[in-house]
Amino acid sequence: MTNLEVLCSKAQPYHIAMDPKLLEAAISGDERSLDELLQQYFSPTASREEIAITIPEDVETQKVTSCLLGVTPDGNTALHIVASQGHLELAKKICRRERSLLEASNMMLDTPLHHAARAGHDKIVSLIIQLAKEGWIEARRVLRATNMDKANALHEATKYNHASMATTLIEEDAELASMLNDAGMSPLYLAIVTGSLNVAKTLLQSSSWEKASLVSYAGPNKKTVLHAAVLLSPGN
């Protein structure tokens, strides 16, 4: 299957252009602006306090969710953006209104979890995992989602040496450490070749029968982390 075919088969069917005010609020982390925008879509007469606690009727819910399902030209939802920026309170508000965004994919098939893991926002990652476990969405599906590079959230955390993030992800789903990306790299192999030594240490410490976690040592072309370590050692 080509990359284009994968994109067409997995991309979320959100074709609504994002409201510019929503985009601005998501980037800046402006909670007041987000509340006012949701209030505008929900009920012109509702107070900010009511917005925080009221569950709207079906018709109003459709209006609010239509607002939150808007995407940027790259296919990013508001949750993708706040996950990248680390705006925890906005993420909570958005997920409370539209939890399906937890597994929404952009044009590169990145989910909000990919964005949060890449940026190193531990609290956002923990929130996404918590909400996925509480809701109707299968948590494992959210955790194991892969993008166009077949990278999962652990690959992203590894690439940028976010060791605490790697620990959180492995504790939730040890199988993430055995998944290979499109280049045939396991998270541990990726940690070695990118110099993410803190993550490499975390992955190795998690690999034990007691924890039911077997970290893959695999790399491309049948190489292992030992090959990578030798090639990257001084004098080679």
GIRA-V815409 format. One record per residue. N is the residue number from 1. SS is DSSP state (H for helix, E for strand, - for the rest). D_CENTER is the distance of its C-alpha to the mean C-alpha in Angstrom with 1 decimal. Layout:
# GIRA-V815409
n: <N,N>
ss: <SS,SS>
d_center: <D_CENTER,D_CENTER>
This chain:
# GIRA-V815409
n: <1,2,3,4,5,6,7,8,9,10,11,12,13,14,15,16,17,18,19,20,21,22,23,24,25,26,27,28,29,30,31,32,33,34,35,36,37,38,39,40,41,42,43,44,45,46,47,48,49,50,51,52,53,54,55,56,57,58,59,60,61,62,63,64,65,66,67,68,69,70,71,72,73,74,75,76,77,78,79,80,81,82,83,84,85,86,87,88,89,90,91,92,93,94,95,96,97,98,99,100,101,102,103,104,105,106,107,108,109,110,111,112,113,114,115,116,117,118,119,120,121,122,123,124,125,126,127,128,129,130,131,132,133,134,135,136,137,138,139,140,141,142,143,144,145,146,147,148,149,150,151,152,153,154,155,156,157,158,159,160,161,162,163,164,165,166,167,168,169,170,171,172,173,174,175,176,177,178,179,180,181,182,183,184,185,186,187,188,189,190,191,192,193,194,195,196,197,198,199,200,201,202,203,204,205,206,207,208,209,210,211,212,213,214,215,216,217,218,219,220,221,222,223,224,225,226,227,228,229,230,231,232,233,234,235,236>
ss: <-,-,H,H,H,H,H,H,H,H,-,-,-,-,-,-,E,-,-,H,H,H,H,H,H,H,H,H,-,-,H,H,H,H,H,H,H,H,H,H,H,H,-,-,-,-,-,H,H,H,H,H,H,-,-,-,-,H,H,H,H,H,H,H,H,H,H,H,-,-,E,-,-,-,-,-,-,H,H,H,H,H,H,H,H,-,-,H,H,H,H,H,H,H,H,H,H,-,H,H,H,H,H,-,-,-,-,-,-,-,-,H,H,H,H,H,H,H,H,-,-,H,H,H,H,H,H,H,H,H,H,H,H,H,-,-,-,-,H,H,H,H,H,-,-,-,-,-,-,-,-,-,H,H,H,H,H,H,H,-,-,-,H,H,H,H,H,H,H,H,H,H,-,H,H,H,H,H,-,E,-,-,-,-,-,E,H,H,H,H,H,H,H,H,-,-,H,H,H,H,H,H,H,H,H,H,-,E,-,-,-,-,E,-,-,-,-,E,-,H,H,H,-,E,H,H,H,H,H,H,H,H,-,-,-,->
d_center: <23.9,23.3,20.1,21.3,22.0,18.5,17.1,19.7,19.1,15.3,14.6,14.4,17.9,17.3,20.2,20.9,21.0,19.3,21.9,22.6,22.9,19.5,18.1,20.3,19.4,15.6,16.4,19.1,17.8,21.1,21.0,24.6,23.9,21.0,23.5,26.2,24.3,23.4,27.0,28.3,26.6,27.4,30.8,32.9,34.8,32.1,31.8,28.6,29.3,29.6,26.3,24.6,26.3,27.6,26.2,27.5,29.6,28.4,29.5,28.0,24.7,24.6,25.2,22.5,19.8,21.2,20.6,16.9,16.4,17.6,15.8,16.6,18.5,15.4,13.9,11.4,11.6,12.4,9.2,7.5,10.4,10.8,7.3,8.8,12.1,11.6,13.6,13.3,16.2,15.2,11.9,14.3,16.7,14.5,13.1,16.8,17.9,15.5,13.3,12.9,10.3,7.8,8.0,9.2,9.2,10.8,13.8,12.3,10.3,6.9,4.5,3.3,1.0,3.1,4.8,5.2,6.1,8.1,9.7,10.6,10.0,10.9,11.8,8.7,7.0,10.4,10.5,7.7,9.4,12.7,12.5,11.5,14.5,16.7,16.4,17.5,14.2,14.4,12.1,12.6,11.5,8.0,8.0,9.9,8.4,9.6,10.0,13.6,14.2,13.4,11.1,8.6,6.3,9.9,11.3,9.2,10.2,13.6,14.2,14.2,16.0,13.9,16.1,15.4,11.6,12.9,15.3,13.1,11.1,14.5,16.2,14.0,14.3,16.8,16.6,13.5,16.1,18.3,16.1,17.3,15.7,17.9,20.1,20.9,19.4,18.2,16.0,19.4,21.1,18.5,18.9,22.7,22.8,20.6,22.5,19.7,22.3,20.8,18.0,20.7,22.8,20.1,19.5,23.3,23.9,21.7,23.6,26.4,28.0,28.1,24.4,24.2,21.9,23.1,21.1,21.7,23.9,23.7,23.6,24.8,28.4,29.0,28.5,27.2,26.0,29.8,30.5,27.8,29.2,32.7,31.9,30.2,32.9,35.5,38.4,36.5>
